[in-house]
Amino acid sequence: MTSPLAPLVAPGPPLTPGQVDRYARHLALAQVGEVGQRRLLAARVLVLGAGGLGSPALLYLAAAGVGTIGVVDDDVVEASNLQRQVVHDLAAVGRPKVVSAAERLRGLNPDVEVRTHALRLTAHNADELLRGYDLVVDGTDNFATRYLVNDTCARLGLPWVWGSVLRGHAQVSVFWAAAPGGGVDLRDVFGEPPAPGTVPSCAEDGVLGAVCAAAGAAMAVEAVKLVCGTGRTLLGRVAVLDAFDATWREVPVRPQPARRTPPPPEGSVDVVTDPRPDSARTDSARTDTPGTPAGELTPAGLRDLLAARDAGAADVDVVDVREPGETAAGTLPGARLVPLGAWADGSALTGLDPDRTLVLVCRSGMRSGRAAAYARAAGVRDVRNLDGGLVAWAREVDPGLVVP
């Protein structure tokens, strides 16, 4: 796209004196101005993920005066997040990310209404959730969710801003299948998602924290441009950052209709998106229920496995990878505590029996998914991750278990 798109959002009410003062630097910009600021205050932007990319995007969208910001994340803050997830602080460790992020945004700008969605984005809830917003900013870290977002936005006619980071590299773009004059979407660039386990995650290969800041800020800029209808967006282009080489380059994107997969009719999808990093999923482990991702264990499947263990019919090692403070309210019967940091530094892998079934659990299944990747890399043959974590276990099997 070589010319600005039409504004996504109609202007809201006139600015108050306090807002004129707060947004004075925007009002001085011809590309935003008073009308553009009123559009921002009327806008509804959904940010998926309050992590490395979501953190800077959320902060700058709130500071810019986006009137309604939705935050979707079902994870809790970990100490290892603080190197790059700047919307959180040390006091937030162990707390839900959406709660931590909402408090920070409300403290930054009282003009902003923050809506928290402490849930996993799935094919069952994506349409209902996304259709309540004008624009989606995707800061998630796995391919399944990205393609779900793409196909849902295509079905609903929504634009979305995409970003990705790994090591010292980042990519940012705008996808909008229904854009005036013709659009592009994620499948025009990447076709189908890669096979599980073929792309490393940040947990395996690392990421420079400031690269997340650069990419997240660029995503916020794209969101502002789309809302205000100003500037040249990244629709039809992918911006690629090599931070260690200090270069940005541009890759053009053209529509590839043959690559696009028409989304199924609304209500016909029965697939749950796995929000864990791509490297935490593998086809080498067994599935327990049709439709459950390989290596994932449903709460019902775990209940049966624990019953077999207690009857002496299965050799199972159950490990809770949460931090000690999170397990004070309880955990699974017979589970031992080995926090995620011990899996990352390798100390948890010493002495593991490669032939024994290893079941890993945490609050939501995200951290245990990462620990599972470490265990598989160390040669443990049968690694299971509790799908949905202890939250799902408490909901479906043991309502008496308190999960903070």
FITI-175057 format. One record per residue (C-alpha): x, y, z; residue in three letters; chain; residue number from 1. Coordinates in steps of 0.001 Angstrom, whole numbers. Layout:
// FITI-175057
X, Y, Z, ala, A, NUM
...
This chain:
// FITI-175057
0, 0, 0, met, A, 1
1524, 3323, -1066, thr, A, 2
-1179, 5659, 266, ser, A, 3
-2860, 5888, 3668, pro, A, 4
-5850, 3693, 4316, leu, A, 5
-9111, 5217, 5479, ala, A, 6
-9283, 5637, 9272, pro, A, 7
-10569, 2572, 11082, leu, A, 8
-12386, 4523, 13771, val, A, 9
-14676, 7554, 13760, ala, A, 10
-13643, 10447, 16017, pro, A, 11
-14968, 10443, 19559, gly, A, 12
-16162, 13464, 21594, pro, A, 13
-14175, 16693, 21772, pro, A, 14
-11080, 16585, 23959, leu, A, 15
-11211, 17782, 27534, thr, A, 16
-8690, 20404, 28715, pro, A, 17
-6784, 17662, 30520, gly, A, 18
-6613, 15589, 27357, gln, A, 19
-5398, 18565, 25330, val, A, 20
-2535, 18860, 27803, asp, A, 21
-1774, 15103, 27953, arg, A, 22
-1742, 14571, 24195, tyr, A, 23
-149, 17905, 23235, ala, A, 24
2688, 16247, 21286, arg, A, 25
169, 14270, 19216, his, A, 26
-1900, 17375, 18571, leu, A, 27
1199, 19055, 17155, ala, A, 28
1560, 16313, 14536, leu, A, 29
-208, 16857, 11224, ala, A, 30
-441, 13055, 10891, gln, A, 31
-2483, 12759, 14106, val, A, 32
-3821, 16104, 15267, gly, A, 33
-6976, 16720, 17268, glu, A, 34
-9215, 14533, 15105, val, A, 35
-6706, 11679, 15103, gly, A, 36
-6462, 11821, 18889, gln, A, 37
-10234, 11624, 19146, arg, A, 38
-10107, 8550, 16906, arg, A, 39
-7539, 6951, 19224, leu, A, 40
-9682, 7642, 22274, leu, A, 41
-12649, 5995, 20528, ala, A, 42
-10649, 2973, 19339, ala, A, 43
-10904, -582, 20679, arg, A, 44
-7657, -2542, 20283, val, A, 45
-7177, -6158, 21390, leu, A, 46
-3627, -7163, 22322, val, A, 47
-2954, -10899, 22358, leu, A, 48
-221, -11716, 24845, gly, A, 49
1200, -9564, 27643, ala, A, 50
4729, -10829, 27043, gly, A, 51
7801, -9628, 25188, gly, A, 52
5951, -8037, 22269, leu, A, 53
2712, -7281, 24053, gly, A, 54
4428, -5376, 26878, ser, A, 55
5850, -2455, 24847, pro, A, 56
2837, -2444, 22535, ala, A, 57
471, -2184, 25499, leu, A, 58
2466, 592, 27143, leu, A, 59
2641, 2739, 24030, tyr, A, 60
-983, 2149, 23052, leu, A, 61
-2108, 3186, 26533, ala, A, 62
193, 6199, 26503, ala, A, 63
-1162, 7149, 23066, ala, A, 64
-4680, 7251, 24489, gly, A, 65
-6281, 4233, 22844, val, A, 66
-9633, 4332, 24620, gly, A, 67
-10275, 603, 25072, thr, A, 68
-7488, -1956, 25283, ile, A, 69
-8199, -5649, 25659, gly, A, 70
-5471, -7916, 27028, val, A, 71
-5564, -11680, 26430, val, A, 72
-3181, -13949, 28358, asp, A, 73
-3665, -16963, 30621, asp, A, 74
-140, -17140, 32042, asp, A, 75
1442, -15782, 35209, val, A, 76
4510, -13576, 35518, val, A, 77
7824, -15393, 36020, glu, A, 78
11162, -13924, 37042, ala, A, 79
12619, -14899, 33652, ser, A, 80
9986, -12705, 31948, asn, A, 81
11332, -9475, 33438, leu, A, 82
14320, -9332, 31069, gln, A, 83
11981, -8267, 28260, arg, A, 84
8345, -8113, 29453, gln, A, 85
8557, -4549, 30703, val, A, 86
4886, -4046, 31533, val, A, 87
5509, -6251, 34623, his, A, 88
7768, -5722, 37636, asp, A, 89
9278, -7868, 40371, leu, A, 90
6228, -7524, 42595, ala, A, 91
4104, -9115, 39860, ala, A, 92
5962, -12457, 39829, val, A, 93
3445, -15244, 40371, gly, A, 94
467, -13026, 39505, arg, A, 95
-1661, -13331, 36346, pro, A, 96
-159, -11317, 33517, lys, A, 97
-3458, -9695, 32601, val, A, 98
-3865, -8381, 36154, val, A, 99
-313, -7033, 36288, ser, A, 100
-605, -5423, 32853, ala, A, 101
-3992, -3867, 33595, ala, A, 102
-2752, -2249, 36794, glu, A, 103
235, -766, 34983, arg, A, 104
-1842, 592, 32095, leu, A, 105
-4473, 2116, 34364, arg, A, 106
-1734, 3798, 36361, gly, A, 107
-183, 5120, 33165, leu, A, 108
-3348, 6581, 31663, asn, A, 109
-6727, 6840, 33416, pro, A, 110
-8374, 7662, 30054, asp, A, 111
-7947, 4026, 29042, val, A, 112
-10493, 1300, 29743, glu, A, 113
-8574, -1958, 30148, val, A, 114
-10472, -5193, 29581, arg, A, 115
-8763, -8340, 30822, thr, A, 116
-9310, -11740, 29233, his, A, 117
-7521, -14342, 31359, ala, A, 118
-8064, -17172, 28928, leu, A, 119
-6568, -19170, 26097, arg, A, 120
-7594, -18070, 22625, leu, A, 121
-9290, -21049, 20996, thr, A, 122
-11282, -21744, 17881, ala, A, 123
-14346, -21814, 20137, his, A, 124
-13959, -18292, 21534, asn, A, 125
-11935, -16427, 18877, ala, A, 126
-14849, -15044, 16856, asp, A, 127
-16758, -13798, 19878, glu, A, 128
-13679, -12211, 21429, leu, A, 129
-12178, -10543, 18355, leu, A, 130
-15398, -9135, 16934, arg, A, 131
-15666, -6763, 19902, gly, A, 132
-12604, -4817, 18716, tyr, A, 133
-11594, -2610, 15789, asp, A, 134
-8049, -3972, 15501, leu, A, 135
-5958, -6883, 16782, val, A, 136
-2297, -6695, 17822, val, A, 137
-811, -10190, 18013, asp, A, 138
2123, -10651, 20364, gly, A, 139
1751, -14418, 20808, thr, A, 140
4671, -16804, 20468, asp, A, 141
3339, -19862, 18652, asn, A, 142
2253, -20708, 15146, phe, A, 143
-1081, -22310, 15989, ala, A, 144
-2407, -19121, 17566, thr, A, 145
-1051, -16908, 14777, arg, A, 146
-2859, -18893, 12124, tyr, A, 147
-6024, -18941, 14215, leu, A, 148
-5827, -15147, 14545, val, A, 149
-5204, -14789, 10816, asn, A, 150
-8126, -16943, 9774, asp, A, 151
-10490, -15404, 12340, thr, A, 152
-9579, -11859, 11279, cys, A, 153
-10064, -12841, 7627, ala, A, 154
-13519, -14199, 8463, arg, A, 155
-14466, -11076, 10436, leu, A, 156
-12843, -8585, 8065, gly, A, 157
-10509, -7235, 10772, leu, A, 158
-6985, -5900, 10292, pro, A, 159
-4259, -7210, 12589, trp, A, 160
-695, -6263, 13408, val, A, 161
1757, -9151, 13628, trp, A, 162
5191, -9398, 15191, gly, A, 163
7758, -12097, 15840, ser, A, 164
11136, -12135, 17623, val, A, 165
13996, -14596, 18071, leu, A, 166
17583, -13991, 19178, arg, A, 167
18483, -10575, 17704, gly, A, 168
15890, -10626, 14917, his, A, 169
12353, -9335, 14602, ala, A, 170
9639, -9192, 11962, gln, A, 171
6622, -6881, 11912, val, A, 172
3769, -6582, 9424, ser, A, 173
89, -5748, 8986, val, A, 174
-2346, -8307, 7602, phe, A, 175
-5850, -7467, 6414, trp, A, 176
-7498, -9816, 3952, ala, A, 177
-10442, -7425, 3481, ala, A, 178
-8418, -4215, 3056, ala, A, 179
-9884, -1699, 598, pro, A, 180
-8247, -2185, -2771, gly, A, 181
-7109, -5717, -1943, gly, A, 182
-5333, -7123, 1066, gly, A, 183
-2900, -9778, 2195, val, A, 184
-2828, -12156, 5127, asp, A, 185
-357, -14379, 6941, leu, A, 186
-837, -17283, 4558, arg, A, 187
284, -15101, 1647, asp, A, 188
3686, -14912, 3359, val, A, 189
4127, -18247, 5085, phe, A, 190
1500, -20601, 3642, gly, A, 191
972, -23381, 6157, glu, A, 192
2532, -23406, 9645, pro, A, 193
5818, -25300, 10012, pro, A, 194
5867, -28787, 11475, ala, A, 195
5976, -28840, 15298, pro, A, 196
9500, -28771, 16703, gly, A, 197
11152, -27509, 13507, thr, A, 198
11463, -23886, 14671, val, A, 199
13260, -23058, 17938, pro, A, 200
11614, -20918, 20583, ser, A, 201
12998, -17980, 22543, cys, A, 202
13336, -20318, 25532, ala, A, 203
15774, -22445, 23512, glu, A, 204
17659, -19865, 21437, asp, A, 205
17139, -16755, 23556, gly, A, 206
16100, -13235, 22642, val, A, 207
17628, -9824, 23258, leu, A, 208
15141, -7955, 25427, gly, A, 209
15536, -4661, 23595, ala, A, 210
14602, -6384, 20314, val, A, 211
11167, -7046, 21821, cys, A, 212
10949, -3342, 22644, ala, A, 213
11839, -2332, 19082, ala, A, 214
9339, -4730, 17517, ala, A, 215
6568, -4012, 20039, gly, A, 216
6943, -263, 19541, ala, A, 217
6806, -741, 15768, ala, A, 218
3592, -2728, 16224, met, A, 219
2098, 96, 18291, ala, A, 220
3022, 2574, 15534, val, A, 221
1187, 449, 12972, glu, A, 222
-1877, 306, 15201, ala, A, 223
-1912, 4086, 15593, val, A, 224
-1581, 4597, 11828, lys, A, 225
-4436, 2214, 11110, leu, A, 226
-6761, 3827, 13662, val, A, 227
-6002, 7347, 12441, cys, A, 228
-5774, 6533, 8720, gly, A, 229
-2386, 8167, 8389, thr, A, 230
1010, 7312, 6957, gly, A, 231
2055, 4253, 4982, arg, A, 232
1293, 1055, 6855, thr, A, 233
3144, -2242, 6644, leu, A, 234
230, -3847, 4813, leu, A, 235
1912, -5617, 1890, gly, A, 236
5355, -5425, 3485, arg, A, 237
7260, -7270, 6203, val, A, 238
9805, -5169, 8099, ala, A, 239
12771, -7300, 9221, val, A, 240
15164, -6182, 11964, leu, A, 241
18677, -7547, 12502, asp, A, 242
19580, -5837, 15746, ala, A, 243
23165, -7075, 15905, phe, A, 244
23803, -5781, 12384, asp, A, 245
21769, -2607, 13094, ala, A, 246
19673, -2965, 9924, thr, A, 247
15999, -2861, 8982, trp, A, 248
15036, -4250, 5596, arg, A, 249
11748, -4700, 3798, glu, A, 250
10241, -7776, 2143, val, A, 251
7269, -7139, -197, pro, A, 252
4188, -9334, 103, val, A, 253
1809, -10131, -2731, arg, A, 254
-1547, -11916, -2530, pro, A, 255
-1273, -15679, -3063, gln, A, 256
-4892, -16867, -3333, pro, A, 257
-3868, -20499, -3829, ala, A, 258
-2193, -20506, -421, arg, A, 259
-5198, -19317, 1492, arg, A, 260
-7296, -21846, 3320, thr, A, 261
-10935, -20780, 3531, pro, A, 262
-11877, -20741, 7228, pro, A, 263
-14515, -23289, 8244, pro, A, 264
-18066, -22082, 8851, pro, A, 265
-18553, -20435, 12197, glu, A, 266
-19435, -22948, 14886, gly, A, 267
-17981, -25953, 13050, ser, A, 268
-14467, -25798, 14521, val, A, 269
-13485, -28207, 17263, asp, A, 270
-9779, -27521, 17634, val, A, 271
-8209, -25988, 20735, val, A, 272
-5227, -23782, 20023, thr, A, 273
-2116, -24702, 22001, asp, A, 274
-571, -21444, 23286, pro, A, 275
2761, -22956, 24262, arg, A, 276
5957, -22313, 22300, pro, A, 277
6256, -24310, 19094, asp, A, 278
9281, -26216, 20360, ser, A, 279
7228, -27493, 23296, ala, A, 280
5110, -29597, 20951, arg, A, 281
6318, -32743, 19244, thr, A, 282
4905, -35634, 17285, asp, A, 283
7201, -38096, 19051, ser, A, 284
5017, -38386, 22157, ala, A, 285
1699, -40192, 22382, arg, A, 286
-1681, -38498, 22382, thr, A, 287
-4321, -39404, 24919, asp, A, 288
-7551, -38181, 23395, thr, A, 289
-8521, -37602, 19761, pro, A, 290
-8072, -33895, 19051, gly, A, 291
-5511, -33401, 21830, thr, A, 292
-2113, -32166, 20541, pro, A, 293
676, -34746, 20556, ala, A, 294
2356, -34935, 23965, gly, A, 295
-567, -33222, 25683, glu, A, 296
-2445, -34973, 28463, leu, A, 297
-6062, -34022, 29162, thr, A, 298
-7192, -33721, 32785, pro, A, 299
-9254, -36886, 32341, ala, A, 300
-6266, -38655, 30812, gly, A, 301
-4080, -37629, 33739, leu, A, 302
-6705, -38808, 36222, arg, A, 303
-6660, -42245, 34602, asp, A, 304
-2865, -42299, 34484, leu, A, 305
-2620, -41442, 38197, leu, A, 306
-5118, -44194, 38983, ala, A, 307
-2954, -46657, 37046, ala, A, 308
104, -45421, 38957, arg, A, 309
-1618, -45900, 42299, asp, A, 310
-2642, -49412, 41253, ala, A, 311
947, -50248, 40375, gly, A, 312
169, -50508, 36663, ala, A, 313
2146, -47457, 35532, ala, A, 314
5497, -45913, 36437, asp, A, 315
4849, -42175, 36490, val, A, 316
6903, -39220, 37701, asp, A, 317
4691, -36152, 38261, val, A, 318
6509, -32822, 38517, val, A, 319
5098, -29367, 39254, asp, A, 320
7300, -26709, 37607, val, A, 321
5821, -23702, 39423, arg, A, 322
7685, -21600, 41974, glu, A, 323
7498, -22644, 45656, pro, A, 324
5218, -19764, 46591, gly, A, 325
2653, -20869, 44017, glu, A, 326
2335, -24403, 45381, thr, A, 327
1493, -23457, 48967, ala, A, 328
-2208, -24062, 48297, ala, A, 329
-1492, -27552, 46993, gly, A, 330
-679, -29527, 43882, thr, A, 331
-1336, -32959, 42387, leu, A, 332
-1093, -36062, 44594, pro, A, 333
2474, -37374, 44649, gly, A, 334
3878, -34488, 42622, ala, A, 335
7334, -33172, 43390, arg, A, 336
8335, -29541, 42919, leu, A, 337
11067, -28663, 40413, val, A, 338
10730, -25029, 39222, pro, A, 339
11131, -24199, 35538, leu, A, 340
14503, -22522, 36085, gly, A, 341
16003, -25895, 36995, ala, A, 342
14855, -27315, 33661, trp, A, 343
16300, -24365, 31785, ala, A, 344
19736, -24652, 33436, asp, A, 345
19753, -28446, 33114, gly, A, 346
19902, -29307, 36818, ser, A, 347
16429, -30896, 36737, ala, A, 348
17510, -33286, 33995, leu, A, 349
20143, -35061, 36067, thr, A, 350
19009, -38520, 37062, gly, A, 351
15794, -38597, 35043, leu, A, 352
14865, -42098, 33910, asp, A, 353
14443, -41861, 30105, pro, A, 354
12041, -44829, 30131, asp, A, 355
9748, -43538, 32878, arg, A, 356
6635, -41538, 31992, thr, A, 357
7240, -37917, 32973, leu, A, 358
4181, -35740, 33573, val, A, 359
4783, -31999, 33896, leu, A, 360
2261, -29510, 35250, val, A, 361
1994, -25802, 36021, cys, A, 362
-821, -23300, 36373, arg, A, 363
-1864, -23039, 32712, ser, A, 364
353, -25522, 30859, gly, A, 365
2723, -22951, 29346, met, A, 366
5720, -23327, 31653, arg, A, 367
5313, -27083, 31815, ser, A, 368
5271, -27120, 28000, gly, A, 369
8678, -25444, 28012, arg, A, 370
9996, -27884, 30620, ala, A, 371
8725, -30733, 28429, ala, A, 372
10835, -29454, 25551, ala, A, 373
13946, -29537, 27738, tyr, A, 374
13136, -33080, 28906, ala, A, 375
12638, -34367, 25373, arg, A, 376
15886, -32778, 24266, ala, A, 377
17597, -34635, 27132, ala, A, 378
16297, -37963, 25828, gly, A, 379
13224, -38632, 27982, val, A, 380
11060, -40692, 25666, arg, A, 381
7605, -40302, 27198, asp, A, 382
6934, -36727, 28314, val, A, 383
3393, -35549, 28972, arg, A, 384
2229, -31984, 29556, asn, A, 385
-1095, -31322, 31291, leu, A, 386
-3213, -29491, 28719, asp, A, 387
-4636, -26339, 30289, gly, A, 388
-2575, -26898, 33433, gly, A, 389
-3867, -27100, 36978, leu, A, 390
-6571, -24590, 36146, val, A, 391
-8113, -27175, 33828, ala, A, 392
-7505, -29950, 36376, trp, A, 393
-9351, -28012, 39092, ala, A, 394
-12198, -27210, 36716, arg, A, 395
-12676, -30714, 35356, glu, A, 396
-11402, -33141, 37999, val, A, 397
-10683, -31652, 41411, asp, A, 398
-12693, -28490, 42262, pro, A, 399
-11121, -28542, 45709, gly, A, 400
-7674, -27693, 44395, leu, A, 401
-6927, -23992, 44813, val, A, 402
-4847, -22622, 41952, val, A, 403
-3540, -19091, 42656, pro, A, 404
